[in-house]
Amino acid sequence: MTSFPDGDLTRKRAEQLQTGLKRVLELLALGCPLDQVLIELACTVDTQHSGISCTILLLSEDGMRLKLAAAPRLPDAYNEAIDGVEIGPNVGSCGSAAYRAERVVVADIANDPLWKDFRDLAIPMNLRACWSQPIFSESREVLGTLAIYHDEPSNPSEAEVGLIEHAAYIAGVAIERARSNQALQESQKELRKLAGKLLHAQEEERRNLARELEDDLSQRLAALAIEAGKLLESPAILPTSIEEGLSRVKDQAVQLSEEVRNKSHLLHPSILDDLGLVDAIASGCELFSRREEIQVDYHHRGVPESLPSDVAVCLCRVAQEGLRNVAKHSGSKHASLSLIGSEEEIVLSITDFGAGFDDERAASNGLGLASMEERVRLVGGNFTVRSQVGEGTTIEVRVIRRS
């Protein structure tokens, strides 16, 4: 019979165990994949004796089967045979432990009734004893099993029981953390999908409102200005006060028509739908420069005429918001905007030469960076900001090209 010397761990093995478990906890803290953490844990247990093999099985979502997670020392043929085994009150050590939610110790596989359906598989592979500990969640839900196989019939010592329990506890923590992370990621995906739908609905509403303003209200104001102009040019002699009033009406109608077109462009540049992203940004830069009296150098190269609608809208909105930040926060009278396409990606860059900022100021002044970053993330792009106080700011967006 093999066992740990003197029924306890040797100093060397205790040190190996401590080092191994520390490594497992480091992997856990770093957020490494669950399979990597569990394999490291099983290897750590295996270092305690040359004649043992640790295996970790996870309970399936329906709670009916055990799926292999880690078994670095067990033969591949054995792992394949037990992967997916159905749990039950008399299904070997692991199937029984998961079913009963309690530790199951089989000291002699060859003669234990729990192994009657599996002993012909285990014995030829020199698996003679198996002690299996359920892996529990914090709420005592069975998550799987952690087992130690021996190459000779044997019962666990007190120290070995402690090892199994401690290893199973760490496995439980790892599994629960992995599940929490997965749930969080799925939640974030759903939130991003919802955000994408909301942005799409918002853009559609803006598009409709912009069209209504430009096609209806702006044209009606233009018509009013034309009518006022015709009255001023008529041969009838008008009193000076009426002529001046008509002149003011005409001027205001022209001004309002221009303002409505500008507002319409900010809501949704119709040119984006009609002529594409390059011309839409050019129009936006021209409007911005005229309104804010800030020079914008616009450069573009290699941008395809047709882009996916969500990508085009995203880049156009970031350009708008980026220029708005230049006017509101930089104090600069000069900015540069470039839109460069390549076979792999499209890069939008907005640079000013003004005040710049630090992270604290960006958070407190509401620079809109988070909303821009989220919009870019929704189209699978990368958003970066480079800024230093007194040395200006650069916003850069990179989006992988797709048809």
C-alpha positions as CSV (number, residue, x, y, z in Angstrom):
1,M,0.0,0.0,0.0
2,T,1.3,3.4,-0.9
3,S,0.6,6.5,1.2
4,F,2.2,9.8,2.1
5,P,5.2,9.1,4.4
6,D,4.2,8.8,8.0
7,G,0.6,9.7,7.1
8,D,1.6,13.3,6.6
9,L,3.1,15.5,3.9
10,T,6.9,15.7,3.8
11,R,8.4,19.2,4.1
12,K,9.4,19.2,0.4
13,R,5.9,18.2,-0.7
14,A,4.4,20.7,1.6
15,E,6.5,23.4,0.0
16,Q,5.6,22.2,-3.5
17,L,1.9,22.3,-2.5
18,Q,2.2,25.8,-1.1
19,T,4.0,27.0,-4.2
20,G,1.6,25.3,-6.5
21,L,-1.5,26.6,-4.8
22,K,0.0,30.1,-4.8
23,R,0.4,29.8,-8.5
24,V,-3.2,28.7,-8.9
25,L,-4.4,31.7,-6.9
26,E,-2.3,34.0,-9.0
27,L,-3.8,32.6,-12.2
28,L,-7.2,33.1,-10.6
29,A,-6.5,36.7,-9.7
30,L,-5.2,37.4,-13.2
31,G,-8.5,36.2,-14.6
32,C,-6.9,33.4,-16.6
33,P,-9.2,30.9,-18.4
34,L,-10.9,28.3,-16.1
35,D,-9.3,25.3,-17.9
36,Q,-5.9,26.7,-17.3
37,V,-6.6,27.3,-13.6
38,L,-8.0,23.8,-13.1
39,I,-5.2,22.1,-15.0
40,E,-2.7,24.0,-12.8
41,L,-4.6,22.9,-9.7
42,A,-4.7,19.2,-10.7
43,C,-0.9,19.3,-11.5
44,T,-0.3,20.8,-8.0
45,V,-2.2,17.9,-6.4
46,D,-0.3,15.4,-8.5
47,T,3.1,16.7,-7.2
48,Q,2.2,15.2,-3.7
49,H,2.9,11.6,-4.7
50,S,4.2,9.8,-7.8
51,G,1.4,7.2,-7.5
52,I,-1.6,9.5,-7.5
53,S,-3.6,11.2,-10.3
54,C,-5.9,14.1,-9.8
55,T,-9.0,14.6,-12.0
56,I,-11.5,17.5,-12.0
57,L,-14.9,17.0,-13.6
58,L,-17.6,19.7,-14.0
59,L,-21.3,19.1,-13.7
60,S,-23.2,19.8,-16.9
61,E,-25.8,22.6,-17.1
62,D,-28.7,20.1,-16.8
63,G,-27.0,18.6,-13.7
64,M,-27.0,15.1,-15.2
65,R,-23.5,14.5,-16.4
66,L,-19.9,15.1,-15.5
67,K,-17.6,16.7,-18.1
68,L,-13.8,16.4,-18.0
69,A,-12.1,19.6,-17.1
70,A,-8.6,18.5,-16.0
71,A,-6.8,15.2,-15.6
72,P,-3.1,15.7,-16.6
73,R,-1.8,12.3,-15.4
74,L,-4.7,10.0,-16.4
75,P,-4.5,8.1,-19.7
76,D,-6.3,9.7,-22.7
77,A,-8.3,6.5,-23.2
78,Y,-9.7,6.7,-19.6
79,N,-10.4,10.4,-19.9
80,E,-12.4,9.8,-23.1
81,A,-14.4,7.0,-21.4
82,I,-15.4,9.0,-18.4
83,D,-16.1,12.3,-20.1
84,G,-19.8,12.8,-20.0
85,V,-20.6,10.0,-17.5
86,E,-24.1,10.2,-16.1
87,I,-24.2,10.8,-12.3
88,G,-26.1,8.4,-10.0
89,P,-26.1,6.8,-6.5
90,N,-23.8,4.0,-7.6
91,V,-21.7,5.4,-10.4
92,G,-18.1,5.0,-9.4
93,S,-16.6,7.5,-7.0
94,C,-17.2,10.8,-8.9
95,G,-20.7,10.0,-10.3
96,S,-21.8,9.0,-6.8
97,A,-20.1,12.0,-5.1
98,A,-21.8,14.4,-7.4
99,Y,-25.2,12.7,-7.0
100,R,-25.0,12.4,-3.2
101,A,-23.3,15.8,-2.7
102,E,-20.8,14.1,-0.3
103,R,-17.3,12.7,-0.3
104,V,-17.1,9.2,-1.6
105,V,-14.0,7.1,-0.7
106,V,-13.4,3.9,-2.6
107,A,-10.3,2.2,-1.1
108,D,-10.3,-0.8,-3.5
109,I,-11.8,-0.3,-6.9
110,A,-11.5,-4.0,-7.7
111,N,-13.9,-5.0,-4.9
112,D,-16.2,-2.0,-4.4
113,P,-19.8,-2.3,-5.8
114,L,-19.8,1.3,-6.8
115,W,-17.3,0.4,-9.5
116,K,-18.9,-2.7,-10.9
117,D,-19.6,-1.0,-14.2
118,F,-16.2,0.7,-14.4
119,R,-13.6,-1.6,-12.8
120,D,-12.8,-3.3,-16.1
121,L,-11.8,0.1,-17.4
122,A,-9.9,1.2,-14.4
123,I,-7.9,-1.8,-13.2
124,P,-6.0,-2.4,-16.5
125,M,-4.8,1.2,-16.2
126,N,-3.5,0.6,-12.7
127,L,-6.2,2.7,-11.0
128,R,-6.9,0.9,-7.8
129,A,-8.4,3.5,-5.4
130,C,-10.4,6.7,-5.9
131,W,-11.4,9.3,-3.4
132,S,-13.8,11.9,-4.8
133,Q,-14.8,15.2,-3.2
134,P,-17.8,17.3,-4.5
135,I,-16.9,20.8,-5.6
136,F,-19.4,23.1,-4.0
137,S,-20.5,26.7,-4.7
138,E,-20.8,29.2,-1.9
139,S,-24.5,28.2,-1.7
140,R,-23.6,24.5,-1.5
141,E,-24.7,23.8,-5.1
142,V,-22.7,20.9,-6.6
143,L,-20.5,22.2,-9.4
144,G,-18.4,19.1,-10.1
145,T,-16.0,16.7,-8.4
146,L,-12.3,16.6,-7.6
147,A,-10.9,13.1,-7.3
148,I,-7.5,11.5,-6.4
149,Y,-6.8,8.1,-8.0
150,H,-4.2,5.8,-6.3
151,D,-2.1,3.1,-8.0
152,E,-2.7,0.8,-5.0
153,P,-5.7,0.2,-2.8
154,S,-5.6,2.8,0.0
155,N,-7.7,5.0,2.3
156,P,-6.9,8.7,2.7
157,S,-5.0,10.0,5.7
158,E,-6.3,13.0,7.6
159,A,-3.8,15.2,5.7
160,E,-4.9,13.8,2.4
161,V,-8.5,14.5,3.2
162,G,-7.5,18.1,4.0
163,L,-5.7,18.3,0.7
164,I,-8.8,17.1,-1.3
165,E,-11.1,19.5,0.6
166,H,-8.8,22.5,0.1
167,A,-8.2,21.7,-3.6
168,A,-12.0,21.3,-4.1
169,Y,-12.7,24.6,-2.4
170,I,-10.2,26.4,-4.7
171,A,-11.8,24.7,-7.7
172,G,-15.2,25.9,-6.5
173,V,-14.0,29.5,-6.2
174,A,-12.5,29.3,-9.7
175,I,-15.6,27.8,-11.3
176,E,-17.9,30.4,-9.6
177,R,-15.6,33.3,-10.7
178,A,-15.6,31.9,-14.3
179,R,-19.4,31.7,-14.3
180,S,-19.7,35.2,-12.9
181,N,-17.3,36.5,-15.5
182,Q,-19.2,34.7,-18.2
183,A,-22.5,36.1,-17.0
184,L,-21.0,39.6,-16.8
185,Q,-19.7,39.3,-20.4
186,E,-23.1,38.1,-21.6
187,S,-24.8,41.0,-19.8
188,Q,-22.3,43.4,-21.4
189,K,-23.0,41.9,-24.8
190,E,-26.7,42.3,-24.3
191,L,-26.3,45.9,-23.1
192,R,-24.1,46.7,-26.2
193,K,-26.8,45.1,-28.4
194,L,-29.4,47.3,-26.7
195,A,-27.2,50.4,-27.0
196,G,-26.7,49.6,-30.7
197,K,-30.4,49.3,-31.2
198,L,-31.0,52.6,-29.3
199,L,-28.4,54.4,-31.3
200,H,-29.8,53.0,-34.6
201,A,-33.3,54.2,-33.6
202,Q,-31.9,57.6,-32.6
203,E,-30.2,58.0,-35.9
204,E,-33.4,57.0,-37.8
205,E,-35.3,59.6,-35.8
206,R,-32.6,62.2,-36.4
207,R,-32.6,61.4,-40.1
208,N,-36.4,61.7,-40.4
209,L,-36.4,65.0,-38.4
210,A,-33.5,66.4,-40.4
211,R,-35.2,65.6,-43.7
212,E,-38.4,67.2,-42.5
213,L,-36.5,70.4,-41.4
214,E,-34.6,70.6,-44.6
215,D,-37.3,69.6,-47.1
216,D,-40.2,71.4,-45.5
217,L,-39.4,74.1,-43.0
218,S,-36.2,75.3,-44.7
219,Q,-37.9,75.5,-48.1
220,R,-40.9,77.3,-46.7
221,L,-38.6,79.9,-45.1
222,A,-36.8,80.2,-48.4
223,A,-40.2,80.7,-50.2
224,L,-41.1,83.4,-47.6
225,A,-37.8,85.2,-48.3
226,I,-38.5,85.0,-52.1
227,E,-42.0,86.5,-51.7
228,A,-40.7,89.3,-49.5
229,G,-38.1,90.0,-52.2
230,K,-40.7,90.1,-54.9
231,L,-42.8,92.6,-53.0
232,L,-39.7,94.8,-52.5
233,E,-39.0,94.7,-56.2
234,S,-42.6,95.4,-57.3
235,P,-43.3,98.7,-59.1
236,A,-45.7,99.8,-56.4
237,I,-44.5,102.6,-54.2
238,L,-44.4,101.4,-50.6
239,P,-44.1,103.5,-47.5
240,T,-40.6,103.5,-46.1
241,S,-41.6,101.8,-42.9
242,I,-43.3,98.9,-44.8
243,E,-40.3,98.6,-47.2
244,E,-37.9,98.4,-44.3
245,G,-40.1,95.9,-42.5
246,L,-40.3,93.7,-45.6
247,S,-36.5,93.9,-45.9
248,R,-36.1,92.8,-42.3
249,V,-38.5,89.9,-42.9
250,K,-36.6,88.8,-46.0
251,D,-33.2,88.9,-44.2
252,Q,-34.6,87.0,-41.2
253,A,-36.2,84.4,-43.4
254,V,-32.9,83.9,-45.2
255,Q,-31.0,83.7,-41.9
256,L,-33.6,81.3,-40.4
257,S,-33.4,79.1,-43.5
258,E,-29.7,78.9,-43.1
259,E,-29.9,78.1,-39.4
260,V,-32.5,75.4,-40.1
261,R,-30.1,73.8,-42.7
262,N,-27.3,73.9,-40.2
263,K,-29.4,72.3,-37.5
264,S,-30.5,69.7,-40.0
265,H,-26.9,68.9,-40.8
266,L,-26.1,68.5,-37.1
267,L,-29.1,66.2,-36.6
268,H,-28.2,64.1,-39.6
269,P,-26.2,65.3,-42.7
270,S,-28.3,64.2,-45.6
271,I,-25.2,64.4,-47.7
272,L,-24.0,61.3,-45.8
273,D,-26.8,59.3,-47.4
274,D,-26.5,61.0,-50.8
275,L,-22.8,61.4,-51.4
276,G,-21.0,59.4,-48.7
277,L,-18.7,59.9,-45.7
278,V,-15.9,61.9,-47.3
279,D,-18.2,64.6,-48.6
280,A,-20.3,64.5,-45.4
281,I,-17.2,65.2,-43.2
282,A,-16.0,67.9,-45.7
283,S,-19.4,69.6,-45.4
284,G,-19.3,69.3,-41.6
285,C,-15.8,70.8,-41.5
286,E,-16.9,73.7,-43.6
287,L,-20.0,74.4,-41.5
288,F,-17.9,74.1,-38.3
289,S,-15.3,76.5,-39.5
290,R,-17.8,79.1,-40.6
291,R,-19.8,78.8,-37.4
292,E,-16.9,78.7,-34.9
293,E,-14.3,80.6,-36.9
294,I,-11.8,77.8,-36.4
295,Q,-9.7,76.7,-39.4
296,V,-9.9,72.9,-40.1
297,D,-7.4,71.2,-42.4
298,Y,-9.3,68.2,-43.8
299,H,-7.3,65.4,-45.6
300,H,-8.7,62.2,-46.9
301,R,-7.3,59.3,-48.9
302,G,-8.3,55.8,-49.9
303,V,-11.8,55.9,-48.4
304,P,-14.2,53.6,-50.2
305,E,-17.3,55.3,-51.7
306,S,-19.6,52.8,-50.0
307,L,-19.3,51.9,-46.4
308,P,-21.6,50.0,-44.0
309,S,-24.2,52.5,-42.7
310,D,-23.3,52.0,-39.0
311,V,-19.6,52.6,-39.7
312,A,-20.3,55.7,-41.8
313,V,-22.6,57.1,-39.2
314,C,-20.2,56.3,-36.4
315,L,-17.2,58.1,-38.0
316,C,-19.4,61.0,-39.0
317,R,-20.7,61.4,-35.4
318,V,-17.2,61.1,-33.9
319,A,-15.9,63.8,-36.3
320,Q,-18.8,66.1,-35.2
321,E,-18.3,65.5,-31.5
322,G,-14.5,65.8,-31.8
323,L,-14.7,69.1,-33.6
324,R,-17.3,70.2,-31.0
325,N,-14.7,69.5,-28.3
326,V,-12.2,71.5,-30.1
327,A,-14.5,74.5,-30.0
328,K,-15.6,74.0,-26.4
329,H,-12.4,73.0,-24.6
330,S,-9.2,73.5,-26.6
331,G,-9.1,77.2,-27.1
332,S,-7.4,76.5,-30.4
333,K,-8.2,78.3,-33.7
334,H,-6.7,75.6,-35.8
335,A,-7.5,71.9,-36.0
336,S,-6.6,69.0,-38.4
337,L,-8.9,66.2,-39.4
338,S,-7.8,63.2,-41.5
339,L,-9.7,60.2,-42.9
340,I,-7.4,57.6,-44.3
341,G,-8.5,54.2,-45.8
342,S,-6.3,51.1,-46.4
343,E,-7.0,47.6,-47.4
344,E,-7.3,46.6,-43.7
345,E,-8.9,49.6,-41.9
346,I,-10.2,53.1,-41.9
347,V,-8.6,55.7,-39.6
348,L,-10.2,58.9,-38.5
349,S,-7.9,61.4,-36.7
350,I,-8.8,64.8,-35.1
351,T,-6.1,66.9,-33.7
352,D,-6.2,70.4,-32.1
353,F,-3.3,72.5,-31.0
354,G,-4.8,73.9,-27.8
355,A,-5.0,73.5,-24.1
356,G,-5.0,69.7,-23.8
357,F,-6.1,68.0,-20.7
358,D,-5.3,65.4,-18.1
359,D,-7.5,62.4,-17.1
360,E,-9.0,64.3,-14.2
361,R,-10.1,67.2,-16.3
362,A,-11.5,64.9,-19.0
363,A,-13.7,63.2,-16.3
364,S,-14.9,66.5,-14.7
365,N,-15.5,68.5,-17.8
366,G,-17.7,66.0,-19.6
367,L,-15.7,65.9,-22.8
368,G,-18.0,63.2,-24.3
369,L,-15.1,60.8,-24.7
370,A,-16.9,57.9,-23.2
371,S,-19.9,58.2,-25.5
372,M,-17.6,58.4,-28.5
373,E,-15.6,55.4,-27.3
374,E,-18.8,53.4,-26.8
375,R,-20.1,54.3,-30.3
376,V,-16.8,53.2,-31.8
377,R,-16.8,49.9,-29.8
378,L,-20.3,49.1,-31.2
379,V,-18.9,48.9,-34.7
380,G,-15.9,46.9,-33.6
381,G,-13.4,49.7,-33.7
382,N,-10.6,51.0,-31.5
383,F,-10.8,54.5,-29.9
384,T,-7.7,56.3,-28.4
385,V,-7.1,59.7,-27.0
386,R,-3.6,61.3,-26.7
387,S,-3.4,64.6,-24.8
388,Q,-1.1,66.7,-22.7
389,V,-1.8,69.9,-20.9
390,G,-0.7,72.8,-23.1
391,E,0.1,70.5,-26.1
392,G,-3.2,69.8,-27.7
393,T,-5.3,66.6,-28.1
394,T,-5.6,63.9,-30.7
395,I,-8.6,61.6,-31.0
396,E,-8.0,58.5,-33.2
397,V,-10.5,55.9,-34.4
398,R,-9.6,52.7,-36.2
399,V,-12.3,50.6,-37.7
400,I,-11.6,47.3,-39.6
401,R,-12.9,47.4,-43.1
402,R,-15.8,45.2,-43.9
403,S,-18.2,45.0,-46.8
